Amino acid sequence: MDVNLGSVIKRLRTEQGVTQDALAEYLGISYQAVSKWETGTTLPDITLLPKLAVFFGVRIDELFSVNHEDELERIDTMLEKETMTDQNYAYAKRILDGILRENPKDVSAMKRYAKVYLAKTNTELLTAGKMLEQAMELAPLDEEVYFLYRGVRGGSEYKQHSDNDWFIRVCEPYARKYPQNINLHRMLLEAMISKKYFDRAEELLTAVQFKGEHKYMREVFLGDIALAKGDEAKAKEIWNLIPKTDWLGQYEAGERFNRLNEYDRAIECFNNAYEVQTSPRKMDMMYSLAFLYKKLGRFAEAKKEWELIIEGLVSDYNAVEEDNDITWAKDEIAQLERLLGEK
């Protein structure tokens, strides 16, 4: 990490609208001393660091975080591993406000801002939504922007935030302009089906080109439409036509059979999805199998799936003992062993 205490002091001072004279008066020194710090000529006496931290409302260690890379890493750590406390929220907001003042078109900062809003509270979601709409214009192929926007403006599991109509209205033009954005199409189709806009969903299905691993997603969504219309038999018929050799189609079909309580068929699809893959294999279907077996009380089979997950994480992704995914799997195995012992 680059350490330039003077640069940090100048940035904090200008961000908070404080003059050199005001800071100097608070510290009991001359404004010339502050000027020399900010130009890098001299450094503050170490005894002044606590007073500087109090004045700017930061921790002492934050005075030594000069480049945005370090600051953004700190925000990412908050989002991933910490609770978004008022203090963390204030820190993230201050840093991201500063970055966006320097570069109002910084899409990465906009996305982080939205994540911070989502982690903190729903009261700032309108601001987050507007920021992400701006990010869409700047980076229309950035899939994470739309995923975050679904969290802010979507429906379904996000209904407490807004509704699918808003998400559809804003994002559908981008889907039509950029048909290669497959995941945006998937989110829009889910939203349209949930709103029972079947004609619009079917029209969108004709526009998108599902290729590669997404090749059979058209069939997946056609089944979803049939089910939403009340024709469960037709939906299952469509999903059963997806080839066993297509891992994503099998996985998606398995999830749908699982929701319909067709557990044997779901298990078959999940196993197909895993077996036909080549390394590095996706692990989603293994997690689905582990949870399904546990739900069915088939604890020995669930334990085996978690053991296979660990093997796959190590062999395909070079995971180590300390990784969160490995720790999680071991915790699940320990719980299943206790359940097996109680039988």
ZADO-1210 file (C-alpha; in nm, 4 decimals, padded with zeros to 6 digits):
<atoms>
<atom x="00.0000" y="00.0000" z="00.0000" code="MET" pos="1"/>
<atom x="00.1301" y="00.3470" z="-00.0870" code="ASP" pos="2"/>
<atom x="00.1464" y="00.5678" z="00.2224" code="VAL" pos="3"/>
<atom x="00.1074" y="00.9392" z="00.1620" code="ASN" pos="4"/>
<atom x="-00.0526" y="01.0815" z="00.4734" code="LEU" pos="5"/>
<atom x="-00.0549" y="01.4336" z="00.3343" code="GLY" pos="6"/>
<atom x="-00.2637" y="01.3280" z="00.0328" code="SER" pos="7"/>
<atom x="-00.5164" y="01.1621" z="00.2605" code="VAL" pos="8"/>
<atom x="-00.5423" y="01.4699" z="00.4826" code="ILE" pos="9"/>
<atom x="-00.5946" y="01.6938" z="00.1800" code="LYS" pos="10"/>
<atom x="-00.8602" y="01.4632" z="00.0339" code="ARG" pos="11"/>
<atom x="-01.0502" y="01.4379" z="00.3624" code="LEU" pos="12"/>
<atom x="-01.0257" y="01.8112" z="00.4193" code="ARG" pos="13"/>
<atom x="-01.1540" y="01.9047" z="00.0724" code="THR" pos="14"/>
<atom x="-01.4286" y="01.6386" z="00.0805" code="GLU" pos="15"/>
<atom x="-01.5589" y="01.7852" z="00.4071" code="GLN" pos="16"/>
<atom x="-01.5207" y="02.1486" z="00.2995" code="GLY" pos="17"/>
<atom x="-01.2651" y="02.2343" z="00.5675" code="VAL" pos="18"/>
<atom x="-01.0019" y="02.5044" z="00.5209" code="THR" pos="19"/>
<atom x="-00.6373" y="02.4619" z="00.6132" code="GLN" pos="20"/>
<atom x="-00.6847" y="02.7417" z="00.8690" code="ASP" pos="21"/>
<atom x="-00.9756" y="02.5607" z="01.0388" code="ALA" pos="22"/>
<atom x="-00.7832" y="02.2340" z="01.0616" code="LEU" pos="23"/>
<atom x="-00.4720" y="02.4133" z="01.1905" code="ALA" pos="24"/>
<atom x="-00.6739" y="02.5977" z="01.4553" code="GLU" pos="25"/>
<atom x="-00.8280" y="02.2702" z="01.5774" code="TYR" pos="26"/>
<atom x="-00.4852" y="02.1088" z="01.6031" code="LEU" pos="27"/>
<atom x="-00.3168" y="02.4150" z="01.7546" code="GLY" pos="28"/>
<atom x="-00.0622" y="02.4522" z="01.4758" code="ILE" pos="29"/>
<atom x="-00.0015" y="02.6915" z="01.1856" code="SER" pos="30"/>
<atom x="-00.1796" y="02.6609" z="00.8518" code="TYR" pos="31"/>
<atom x="00.1678" y="02.6490" z="00.6919" code="GLN" pos="32"/>
<atom x="00.2296" y="02.3179" z="00.8719" code="ALA" pos="33"/>
<atom x="-00.0900" y="02.1761" z="00.7224" code="VAL" pos="34"/>
<atom x="00.0156" y="02.2997" z="00.3781" code="SER" pos="35"/>
<atom x="00.3525" y="02.1262" z="00.4126" code="LYS" pos="36"/>
<atom x="00.1802" y="01.7973" z="00.5039" code="TRP" pos="37"/>
<atom x="-00.0429" y="01.8164" z="00.1988" code="GLU" pos="38"/>
<atom x="00.2462" y="01.8872" z="-00.0375" code="THR" pos="39"/>
<atom x="00.4488" y="01.6024" z="00.1112" code="GLY" pos="40"/>
<atom x="00.7213" y="01.8310" z="00.2438" code="THR" pos="41"/>
<atom x="00.6754" y="01.7137" z="00.6032" code="THR" pos="42"/>
<atom x="00.4618" y="01.4640" z="00.7978" code="LEU" pos="43"/>
<atom x="00.2419" y="01.5256" z="01.1029" code="PRO" pos="44"/>
<atom x="00.3784" y="01.4378" z="01.4435" code="ASP" pos="45"/>
<atom x="00.2525" y="01.0937" z="01.5445" code="ILE" pos="46"/>
<atom x="00.0874" y="01.2436" z="01.8525" code="THR" pos="47"/>
<atom x="-00.1494" y="01.4390" z="01.6248" code="LEU" pos="48"/>
<atom x="-00.2884" y="01.1303" z="01.4518" code="LEU" pos="49"/>
<atom x="-00.5668" y="01.0611" z="01.7066" code="PRO" pos="50"/>
<atom x="-00.6846" y="01.4239" z="01.6868" code="LYS" pos="51"/>
<atom x="-00.6778" y="01.4098" z="01.3038" code="LEU" pos="52"/>
<atom x="-00.8837" y="01.0903" z="01.3074" code="ALA" pos="53"/>
<atom x="-01.1414" y="01.2427" z="01.5436" code="VAL" pos="54"/>
<atom x="-01.1613" y="01.5631" z="01.3395" code="PHE" pos="55"/>
<atom x="-01.2334" y="01.3803" z="01.0132" code="PHE" pos="56"/>
<atom x="-01.4475" y="01.1068" z="01.1707" code="GLY" pos="57"/>
<atom x="-01.2283" y="00.8176" z="01.0544" code="VAL" pos="58"/>
<atom x="-01.0133" y="00.5504" z="01.2148" code="ARG" pos="59"/>
<atom x="-00.6411" y="00.6188" z="01.2466" code="ILE" pos="60"/>
<atom x="-00.5595" y="00.3386" z="01.0006" code="ASP" pos="61"/>
<atom x="-00.7821" y="00.5069" z="00.7402" code="GLU" pos="62"/>
<atom x="-00.5461" y="00.8043" z="00.7397" code="LEU" pos="63"/>
<atom x="-00.2877" y="00.5770" z="00.5753" code="PHE" pos="64"/>
<atom x="-00.5163" y="00.4408" z="00.3020" code="SER" pos="65"/>
<atom x="-00.4299" y="00.6678" z="00.0167" code="VAL" pos="66"/>
<atom x="-00.5210" y="00.4888" z="-00.3054" code="ASN" pos="67"/>
<atom x="-00.8669" y="00.3871" z="-00.4146" code="HIS" pos="68"/>
<atom x="-00.7583" y="00.0275" z="-00.4682" code="GLU" pos="69"/>
<atom x="-00.7075" y="-00.0200" z="-00.0954" code="ASP" pos="70"/>
<atom x="-01.0296" y="00.1621" z="-00.0133" code="GLU" pos="71"/>
<atom x="-01.2333" y="-00.0434" z="-00.2591" code="LEU" pos="72"/>
<atom x="-01.0806" y="-00.3623" z="-00.1227" code="GLU" pos="73"/>
<atom x="-01.1956" y="-00.2533" z="00.2233" code="ARG" pos="74"/>
<atom x="-01.5500" y="-00.1957" z="00.0929" code="ILE" pos="75"/>
<atom x="-01.5535" y="-00.5351" z="-00.0793" code="ASP" pos="76"/>
<atom x="-01.4476" y="-00.6977" z="00.2483" code="THR" pos="77"/>
<atom x="-01.7348" y="-00.5207" z="00.4269" code="MET" pos="78"/>
<atom x="-01.9848" y="-00.6441" z="00.1706" code="LEU" pos="79"/>
<atom x="-01.8583" y="-01.0001" z="00.1775" code="GLU" pos="80"/>
<atom x="-01.7743" y="-01.0605" z="00.5425" code="LYS" pos="81"/>
<atom x="-01.9114" y="-00.7851" z="00.7673" code="GLU" pos="82"/>
<atom x="-02.2411" y="-00.6359" z="00.8794" code="THR" pos="83"/>
<atom x="-02.3171" y="-00.3053" z="00.7105" code="MET" pos="84"/>
<atom x="-02.3107" y="-00.0999" z="01.0302" code="THR" pos="85"/>
<atom x="-02.3710" y="00.2753" z="01.0317" code="ASP" pos="86"/>
<atom x="-01.9939" y="00.3249" z="01.0585" code="GLN" pos="87"/>
<atom x="-01.9181" y="00.0937" z="00.7647" code="ASN" pos="88"/>
<atom x="-02.1964" y="00.2542" z="00.5631" code="TYR" pos="89"/>
<atom x="-02.0615" y="00.6045" z="00.6280" code="ALA" pos="90"/>
<atom x="-01.7101" y="00.4950" z="00.5299" code="TYR" pos="91"/>
<atom x="-01.8232" y="00.3274" z="00.2060" code="ALA" pos="92"/>
<atom x="-02.0459" y="00.6200" z="00.1121" code="LYS" pos="93"/>
<atom x="-01.7670" y="00.8724" z="00.1715" code="ARG" pos="94"/>
<atom x="-01.5165" y="00.6780" z="-00.0382" code="ILE" pos="95"/>
<atom x="-01.7575" y="00.6094" z="-00.3235" code="LEU" pos="96"/>
<atom x="-01.8836" y="00.9679" z="-00.3258" code="ASP" pos="97"/>
<atom x="-01.5232" y="01.0810" z="-00.3621" code="GLY" pos="98"/>
<atom x="-01.4529" y="00.8394" z="-00.6470" code="ILE" pos="99"/>
<atom x="-01.7670" y="00.9444" z="-00.8341" code="LEU" pos="100"/>
<atom x="-01.6790" y="01.3098" z="-00.7925" code="ARG" pos="101"/>
<atom x="-01.3472" y="01.2330" z="-00.9596" code="GLU" pos="102"/>
<atom x="-01.5076" y="01.0197" z="-01.2311" code="ASN" pos="103"/>
<atom x="-01.8889" y="01.0364" z="-01.2588" code="PRO" pos="104"/>
<atom x="-01.8791" y="00.7552" z="-01.5165" code="LYS" pos="105"/>
<atom x="-01.7072" y="00.4973" z="-01.2926" code="ASP" pos="106"/>
<atom x="-01.9403" y="00.1981" z="-01.3379" code="VAL" pos="107"/>
<atom x="-01.7486" y="-00.0123" z="-01.0858" code="SER" pos="108"/>
<atom x="-01.8109" y="00.2478" z="-00.8158" code="ALA" pos="109"/>
<atom x="-02.1786" y="00.2663" z="-00.9122" code="MET" pos="110"/>
<atom x="-02.2163" y="-00.1092" z="-00.8736" code="LYS" pos="111"/>
<atom x="-02.0465" y="-00.1058" z="-00.5361" code="ARG" pos="112"/>
<atom x="-02.2707" y="00.1799" z="-00.4289" code="TYR" pos="113"/>
<atom x="-02.5778" y="-00.0249" z="-00.5158" code="ALA" pos="114"/>
<atom x="-02.4431" y="-00.3203" z="-00.3163" code="LYS" pos="115"/>
<atom x="-02.3804" y="-00.0945" z="-00.0177" code="VAL" pos="116"/>
<atom x="-02.7352" y="00.0416" z="-00.0366" code="TYR" pos="117"/>
<atom x="-02.8784" y="-00.3093" z="-00.0594" code="LEU" pos="118"/>
<atom x="-02.6708" y="-00.4288" z="00.2345" code="ALA" pos="119"/>
<atom x="-02.7638" y="-00.1323" z="00.4521" code="LYS" pos="120"/>
<atom x="-03.1318" y="-00.0531" z="00.4086" code="THR" pos="121"/>
<atom x="-03.4199" y="-00.0362" z="00.1654" code="ASN" pos="122"/>
<atom x="-03.4693" y="00.3373" z="00.2208" code="THR" pos="123"/>
<atom x="-03.1950" y="00.4298" z="-00.0249" code="GLU" pos="124"/>
<atom x="-03.3057" y="00.1962" z="-00.3042" code="LEU" pos="125"/>
<atom x="-03.4486" y="00.4744" z="-00.5186" code="LEU" pos="126"/>
<atom x="-03.1044" y="00.6369" z="-00.5285" code="THR" pos="127"/>
<atom x="-02.9417" y="00.3003" z="-00.6003" code="ALA" pos="128"/>
<atom x="-03.1859" y="00.2376" z="-00.8848" code="GLY" pos="129"/>
<atom x="-03.1172" y="00.5720" z="-01.0494" code="LYS" pos="130"/>
<atom x="-02.7437" y="00.5125" z="-01.0214" code="MET" pos="131"/>
<atom x="-02.7734" y="00.1708" z="-01.1846" code="LEU" pos="132"/>
<atom x="-02.9866" y="00.3126" z="-01.4667" code="GLU" pos="133"/>
<atom x="-02.6984" y="00.5489" z="-01.5361" code="GLN" pos="134"/>
<atom x="-02.4578" y="00.2529" z="-01.5226" code="ALA" pos="135"/>
<atom x="-02.6701" y="00.0690" z="-01.7832" code="MET" pos="136"/>
<atom x="-02.6212" y="00.3545" z="-02.0277" code="GLU" pos="137"/>
<atom x="-02.2460" y="00.3496" z="-01.9716" code="LEU" pos="138"/>
<atom x="-02.1992" y="-00.0298" z="-01.9692" code="ALA" pos="139"/>
<atom x="-02.5003" y="-00.1930" z="-02.1398" code="PRO" pos="140"/>
<atom x="-02.3339" y="-00.5364" z="-02.1550" code="LEU" pos="141"/>
<atom x="-02.2330" y="-00.5505" z="-01.7894" code="ASP" pos="142"/>
<atom x="-02.4554" y="-00.8312" z="-01.6582" code="GLU" pos="143"/>
<atom x="-02.3935" y="-00.7489" z="-01.2935" code="GLU" pos="144"/>
<atom x="-02.5549" y="-00.4068" z="-01.3396" code="VAL" pos="145"/>
<atom x="-02.8845" y="-00.5722" z="-01.4397" code="TYR" pos="146"/>
<atom x="-02.8584" y="-00.8312" z="-01.1642" code="PHE" pos="147"/>
<atom x="-02.8187" y="-00.5546" z="-00.9072" code="LEU" pos="148"/>
<atom x="-03.1032" y="-00.3594" z="-01.0655" code="TYR" pos="149"/>
<atom x="-03.3258" y="-00.6644" z="-01.0314" code="ARG" pos="150"/>
<atom x="-03.2482" y="-00.6601" z="-00.6629" code="GLY" pos="151"/>
<atom x="-03.3438" y="-00.2929" z="-00.6436" code="VAL" pos="152"/>
<atom x="-03.6373" y="-00.2813" z="-00.8828" code="ARG" pos="153"/>
<atom x="-03.7394" y="-00.6421" z="-00.9374" code="GLY" pos="154"/>
<atom x="-04.0287" y="-00.8539" z="-00.8258" code="GLY" pos="155"/>
<atom x="-04.0527" y="-01.2183" z="-00.7208" code="SER" pos="156"/>
<atom x="-03.8169" y="-01.2579" z="-00.4248" code="GLU" pos="157"/>
<atom x="-03.7439" y="-00.8853" z="-00.4544" code="TYR" pos="158"/>
<atom x="-04.1069" y="-00.7772" z="-00.4276" code="LYS" pos="159"/>
<atom x="-04.0448" y="-00.5852" z="-00.1062" code="GLN" pos="160"/>
<atom x="-03.8325" y="-00.3441" z="-00.3072" code="HIS" pos="161"/>
<atom x="-04.0486" y="-00.2771" z="-00.6113" code="SER" pos="162"/>
<atom x="-04.2190" y="-00.4768" z="-00.8819" code="ASP" pos="163"/>
<atom x="-04.1308" y="-00.6590" z="-01.1994" code="ASN" pos="164"/>
<atom x="-04.3127" y="-00.4026" z="-01.4165" code="ASP" pos="165"/>
<atom x="-04.0489" y="-00.1410" z="-01.3408" code="TRP" pos="166"/>
<atom x="-03.7646" y="-00.3842" z="-01.4057" code="PHE" pos="167"/>
<atom x="-03.9226" y="-00.4901" z="-01.7379" code="ILE" pos="168"/>
<atom x="-03.9907" y="-00.1349" z="-01.8520" code="ARG" pos="169"/>
<atom x="-03.6364" y="-00.0134" z="-01.7949" code="VAL" pos="170"/>
<atom x="-03.4419" y="-00.3225" z="-01.9036" code="CYS" pos="171"/>
<atom x="-03.6390" y="-00.4650" z="-02.1973" code="GLU" pos="172"/>
<atom x="-03.5028" y="-00.2042" z="-02.4433" code="PRO" pos="173"/>
<atom x="-03.1471" y="-00.3085" z="-02.3543" code="TYR" pos="174"/>
<atom x="-03.2340" y="-00.6746" z="-02.4103" code="ALA" pos="175"/>
<atom x="-03.3701" y="-00.6012" z="-02.7547" code="ARG" pos="176"/>
<atom x="-03.0735" y="-00.3842" z="-02.8468" code="LYS" pos="177"/>
<atom x="-02.8190" y="-00.6351" z="-02.7143" code="TYR" pos="178"/>
<atom x="-02.9506" y="-00.9869" z="-02.7856" code="PRO" pos="179"/>
<atom x="-02.6140" y="-01.1349" z="-02.6817" code="GLN" pos="180"/>
<atom x="-02.6875" y="-01.0438" z="-02.3180" code="ASN" pos="181"/>
<atom x="-02.8292" y="-01.3867" z="-02.2336" code="ILE" pos="182"/>
<atom x="-02.8572" y="-01.3439" z="-01.8578" code="ASN" pos="183"/>
<atom x="-03.0534" y="-01.0205" z="-01.8969" code="LEU" pos="184"/>
<atom x="-03.2962" y="-01.2078" z="-02.1234" code="HIS" pos="185"/>
<atom x="-03.3288" y="-01.4783" z="-01.8603" code="ARG" pos="186"/>
<atom x="-03.4119" y="-01.2268" z="-01.5883" code="MET" pos="187"/>
<atom x="-03.6647" y="-01.0514" z="-01.8118" code="LEU" pos="188"/>
<atom x="-03.8329" y="-01.3786" z="-01.9068" code="LEU" pos="189"/>
<atom x="-03.8651" y="-01.4731" z="-01.5396" code="GLU" pos="190"/>
<atom x="-04.0146" y="-01.1298" z="-01.4677" code="ALA" pos="191"/>
<atom x="-04.2600" y="-01.1449" z="-01.7605" code="MET" pos="192"/>
<atom x="-04.3763" y="-01.4952" z="-01.6711" code="ILE" pos="193"/>
<atom x="-04.4288" y="-01.3953" z="-01.3073" code="SER" pos="194"/>
<atom x="-04.6484" y="-01.1065" z="-01.4308" code="LYS" pos="195"/>
<atom x="-04.8279" y="-01.3435" z="-01.6728" code="LYS" pos="196"/>
<atom x="-04.7149" y="-01.1431" z="-01.9755" code="TYR" pos="197"/>
<atom x="-04.7058" y="-01.4647" z="-02.1771" code="PHE" pos="198"/>
<atom x="-04.7263" y="-01.3087" z="-02.5241" code="ASP" pos="199"/>
<atom x="-04.4374" y="-01.0738" z="-02.4469" code="ARG" pos="200"/>
<atom x="-04.2335" y="-01.3590" z="-02.3016" code="ALA" pos="201"/>
<atom x="-04.2903" y="-01.5757" z="-02.6088" code="GLU" pos="202"/>
<atom x="-04.2006" y="-01.2834" z="-02.8353" code="GLU" pos="203"/>
<atom x="-03.8784" y="-01.2255" z="-02.6421" code="LEU" pos="204"/>
<atom x="-03.7970" y="-01.5956" z="-02.6691" code="LEU" pos="205"/>
<atom x="-03.7999" y="-01.5652" z="-03.0476" code="THR" pos="206"/>
<atom x="-03.5609" y="-01.2684" z="-03.0348" code="ALA" pos="207"/>
<atom x="-03.2895" y="-01.4123" z="-02.8136" code="VAL" pos="208"/>
<atom x="-03.0305" y="-01.6507" z="-02.9569" code="GLN" pos="209"/>
<atom x="-02.9654" y="-01.9168" z="-02.6933" code="PHE" pos="210"/>
<atom x="-02.6306" y="-02.0706" z="-02.7825" code="LYS" pos="211"/>
<atom x="-02.3585" y="-02.2826" z="-02.6259" code="GLY" pos="212"/>
<atom x="-02.4400" y="-02.3973" z="-02.2746" code="GLU" pos="213"/>
<atom x="-02.7650" y="-02.1961" z="-02.2901" code="HIS" pos="214"/>
<atom x="-02.8818" y="-02.3888" z="-02.5962" code="LYS" pos="215"/>
<atom x="-03.1909" y="-02.5442" z="-02.4329" code="TYR" pos="216"/>
<atom x="-03.3014" y="-02.2494" z="-02.2220" code="MET" pos="217"/>
<atom x="-03.5788" y="-02.1807" z="-02.4725" code="ARG" pos="218"/>
<atom x="-03.7323" y="-02.5176" z="-02.3820" code="GLU" pos="219"/>
<atom x="-03.6859" y="-02.4445" z="-02.0129" code="VAL" pos="220"/>
<atom x="-03.8788" y="-02.1183" z="-02.0423" code="PHE" pos="221"/>
<atom x="-04.1456" y="-02.2636" z="-02.2694" code="LEU" pos="222"/>
<atom x="-04.2094" y="-02.5146" z="-01.9917" code="GLY" pos="223"/>
<atom x="-04.2247" y="-02.2296" z="-01.7406" code="ASP" pos="224"/>
<atom x="-04.4848" y="-02.0533" z="-01.9530" code="ILE" pos="225"/>
<atom x="-04.6926" y="-02.3709" z="-01.9828" code="ALA" pos="226"/>
<atom x="-04.6782" y="-02.4233" z="-01.6065" code="LEU" pos="227"/>
<atom x="-04.7729" y="-02.0600" z="-01.5366" code="ALA" pos="228"/>
<atom x="-05.0734" y="-02.1082" z="-01.7668" code="LYS" pos="229"/>
<atom x="-05.1786" y="-02.4055" z="-01.5549" code="GLY" pos="230"/>
<atom x="-05.0711" y="-02.6885" z="-01.7881" code="ASP" pos="231"/>
<atom x="-04.8309" y="-02.8843" z="-01.5661" code="GLU" pos="232"/>
<atom x="-04.8396" y="-03.1926" z="-01.7882" code="ALA" pos="233"/>
<atom x="-04.7251" y="-02.9932" z="-02.0929" code="LYS" pos="234"/>
<atom x="-04.4503" y="-02.8244" z="-01.8881" code="ALA" pos="235"/>
<atom x="-04.3097" y="-03.1600" z="-01.7753" code="LYS" pos="236"/>
<atom x="-04.3370" y="-03.2957" z="-02.1291" code="GLU" pos="237"/>
<atom x="-04.1269" y="-03.0057" z="-02.2600" code="ILE" pos="238"/>
<atom x="-03.8638" y="-03.0403" z="-01.9866" code="TRP" pos="239"/>
<atom x="-03.8398" y="-03.4146" z="-02.0424" code="ASN" pos="240"/>
<atom x="-03.7371" y="-03.3497" z="-02.4044" code="LEU" pos="241"/>
<atom x="-03.4165" y="-03.1723" z="-02.2970" code="ILE" pos="242"/>
<atom x="-03.1249" y="-03.4055" z="-02.3848" code="PRO" pos="243"/>
<atom x="-02.9479" y="-03.5783" z="-02.0976" code="LYS" pos="244"/>
<atom x="-02.6187" y="-03.4593" z="-02.2439" code="THR" pos="245"/>
<atom x="-02.6973" y="-03.0890" z="-02.1878" code="ASP" pos="246"/>
<atom x="-02.5804" y="-03.0052" z="-01.8364" code="TRP" pos="247"/>
<atom x="-02.7481" y="-02.6653" z="-01.7973" code="LEU" pos="248"/>
<atom x="-03.0788" y="-02.7818" z="-01.9407" code="GLY" pos="249"/>
<atom x="-03.0759" y="-03.0838" z="-01.7118" code="GLN" pos="250"/>
<atom x="-02.9902" y="-02.8730" z="-01.4089" code="TYR" pos="251"/>
<atom x="-03.2676" y="-02.6202" z="-01.4796" code="GLU" pos="252"/>
<atom x="-03.5171" y="-02.9018" z="-01.5413" code="ALA" pos="253"/>
<atom x="-03.4090" y="-03.0643" z="-01.2160" code="GLY" pos="254"/>
<atom x="-03.4790" y="-02.7443" z="-01.0238" code="GLU" pos="255"/>
<atom x="-03.8275" y="-02.7297" z="-01.1714" code="ARG" pos="256"/>
<atom x="-03.9079" y="-03.0952" z="-01.1003" code="PHE" pos="257"/>
<atom x="-03.7852" y="-03.0359" z="-00.7455" code="ASN" pos="258"/>
<atom x="-04.0300" y="-02.7463" z="-00.7027" code="ARG" pos="259"/>
<atom x="-04.3089" y="-02.9737" z="-00.8303" code="LEU" pos="260"/>
<atom x="-04.2118" y="-03.2394" z="-00.5697" code="ASN" pos="261"/>
<atom x="-04.1085" y="-03.4769" z="-00.8496" code="GLU" pos="262"/>
<atom x="-03.8063" y="-03.5742" z="-00.6437" code="TYR" pos="263"/>
<atom x="-03.6909" y="-03.8888" z="-00.8266" code="ASP" pos="264"/>
<atom x="-03.6952" y="-03.7054" z="-01.1583" code="ARG" pos="265"/>
<atom x="-03.5162" y="-03.4072" z="-01.0030" code="ALA" pos="266"/>
<atom x="-03.2422" y="-03.6337" z="-00.8655" code="ILE" pos="267"/>
<atom x="-03.2013" y="-03.7958" z="-01.2070" code="GLU" pos="268"/>
<atom x="-03.1664" y="-03.4556" z="-01.3771" code="CYS" pos="269"/>
<atom x="-02.9164" y="-03.3269" z="-01.1206" code="PHE" pos="270"/>
<atom x="-02.7016" y="-03.6384" z="-01.1607" code="ASN" pos="271"/>
<atom x="-02.7165" y="-03.6073" z="-01.5396" code="ASN" pos="272"/>
<atom x="-02.6121" y="-03.2419" z="-01.5162" code="ALA" pos="273"/>
<atom x="-02.3048" y="-03.3267" z="-01.3102" code="TYR" pos="274"/>
<atom x="-02.1943" y="-03.6372" z="-01.4975" code="GLU" pos="275"/>
<atom x="-02.1902" y="-03.4855" z="-01.8481" code="VAL" pos="276"/>
<atom x="-01.9682" y="-03.1920" z="-01.7529" code="GLN" pos="277"/>
<atom x="-01.5964" y="-03.1680" z="-01.8057" code="THR" pos="278"/>
<atom x="-01.3538" y="-03.0044" z="-01.5626" code="SER" pos="279"/>
<atom x="-01.3905" y="-02.7473" z="-01.4160" code="PRO" pos="280"/>
<atom x="-01.7434" y="-02.8616" z="-01.3375" code="ARG" pos="281"/>
<atom x="-02.0191" y="-02.6403" z="-01.2029" code="LYS" pos="282"/>
<atom x="-02.1226" y="-02.7486" z="-00.8526" code="MET" pos="283"/>
<atom x="-02.4757" y="-02.6053" z="-00.8337" code="ASP" pos="284"/>
<atom x="-02.6499" y="-02.9356" z="-00.8961" code="MET" pos="285"/>
<atom x="-02.4414" y="-03.1046" z="-00.6270" code="MET" pos="286"/>
<atom x="-02.5576" y="-02.8522" z="-00.3714" code="TYR" pos="287"/>
<atom x="-02.9154" y="-02.9041" z="-00.4900" code="SER" pos="288"/>
<atom x="-02.8763" y="-03.2803" z="-00.4474" code="LEU" pos="289"/>
<atom x="-02.7259" y="-03.2459" z="-00.0997" code="ALA" pos="290"/>
<atom x="-03.0108" y="-03.0271" z="00.0220" code="PHE" pos="291"/>
<atom x="-03.2761" y="-03.2431" z="-00.1449" code="LEU" pos="292"/>
<atom x="-03.1420" y="-03.5634" z="00.0112" code="TYR" pos="293"/>
<atom x="-03.1373" y="-03.3924" z="00.3515" code="LYS" pos="294"/>
<atom x="-03.4942" y="-03.2720" z="00.3010" code="LYS" pos="295"/>
<atom x="-03.5995" y="-03.6300" z="00.2192" code="LEU" pos="296"/>
<atom x="-03.4238" y="-03.7661" z="00.5283" code="GLY" pos="297"/>
<atom x="-03.1691" y="-03.9531" z="00.3157" code="ARG" pos="298"/>
<atom x="-02.8801" y="-03.8348" z="00.5296" code="PHE" pos="299"/>
<atom x="-02.6177" y="-04.0847" z="00.4115" code="ALA" pos="300"/>
<atom x="-02.6714" y="-03.9799" z="00.0495" code="GLU" pos="301"/>
<atom x="-02.6642" y="-03.6139" z="00.1478" code="ALA" pos="302"/>
<atom x="-02.3329" y="-03.6711" z="00.3281" code="LYS" pos="303"/>
<atom x="-02.1901" y="-03.8390" z="00.0186" code="LYS" pos="304"/>
<atom x="-02.2869" y="-03.5390" z="-00.1953" code="GLU" pos="305"/>
<atom x="-02.1067" y="-03.2990" z="00.0399" code="TRP" pos="306"/>
<atom x="-01.7995" y="-03.5217" z="00.0251" code="GLU" pos="307"/>
<atom x="-01.8153" y="-03.5117" z="-00.3544" code="LEU" pos="308"/>
<atom x="-01.8504" y="-03.1343" z="-00.3393" code="ILE" pos="309"/>
<atom x="-01.5288" y="-03.1116" z="-00.1391" code="ILE" pos="310"/>
<atom x="-01.3521" y="-03.3398" z="-00.3893" code="GLU" pos="311"/>
<atom x="-01.4743" y="-03.1264" z="-00.6782" code="GLY" pos="312"/>
<atom x="-01.3759" y="-02.7987" z="-00.5150" code="LEU" pos="313"/>
<atom x="-01.0251" y="-02.9308" z="-00.4511" code="VAL" pos="314"/>
<atom x="-00.9707" y="-03.0997" z="-00.7883" code="SER" pos="315"/>
<atom x="-01.1452" y="-02.8465" z="-01.0149" code="ASP" pos="316"/>
<atom x="-01.0945" y="-02.5184" z="-00.8288" code="TYR" pos="317"/>
<atom x="-00.7815" y="-02.5825" z="-00.6170" code="ASN" pos="318"/>
<atom x="-00.9737" y="-02.5064" z="-00.2979" code="ALA" pos="319"/>
<atom x="-00.7910" y="-02.5386" z="00.0341" code="VAL" pos="320"/>
<atom x="-00.9010" y="-02.6304" z="00.3852" code="GLU" pos="321"/>
<atom x="-00.9477" y="-02.2676" z="00.4938" code="GLU" pos="322"/>
<atom x="-01.1841" y="-02.1739" z="00.2087" code="ASP" pos="323"/>
<atom x="-01.5379" y="-02.0866" z="00.3148" code="ASN" pos="324"/>
<atom x="-01.6935" y="-02.3412" z="00.0778" code="ASP" pos="325"/>
<atom x="-01.4840" y="-02.6241" z="00.2239" code="ILE" pos="326"/>
<atom x="-01.5637" y="-02.5155" z="00.5800" code="THR" pos="327"/>
<atom x="-01.9339" y="-02.5006" z="00.4966" code="TRP" pos="328"/>
<atom x="-01.9272" y="-02.8500" z="00.3450" code="ALA" pos="329"/>
<atom x="-01.7488" y="-02.9924" z="00.6493" code="LYS" pos="330"/>
<atom x="-02.0030" y="-02.8306" z="00.8831" code="ASP" pos="331"/>
<atom x="-02.2863" y="-02.9869" z="00.6840" code="GLU" pos="332"/>
<atom x="-02.1155" y="-03.3284" z="00.6961" code="ILE" pos="333"/>
<atom x="-02.0741" y="-03.3012" z="01.0737" code="ALA" pos="334"/>
<atom x="-02.4427" y="-03.2154" z="01.1125" code="GLN" pos="335"/>
<atom x="-02.5460" y="-03.5079" z="00.8932" code="LEU" pos="336"/>
<atom x="-02.3242" y="-03.7448" z="01.0917" code="GLU" pos="337"/>
<atom x="-02.5048" y="-03.6342" z="01.4080" code="ARG" pos="338"/>
<atom x="-02.8386" y="-03.6956" z="01.2403" code="LEU" pos="339"/>
<atom x="-02.7240" y="-04.0405" z="01.1254" code="LEU" pos="340"/>
<atom x="-02.6144" y="-04.1183" z="01.4804" code="GLY" pos="341"/>
<atom x="-02.9589" y="-04.0312" z="01.6093" code="GLU" pos="342"/>
<atom x="-03.1309" y="-04.2778" z="01.3777" code="LYS" pos="343"/>
</atoms>
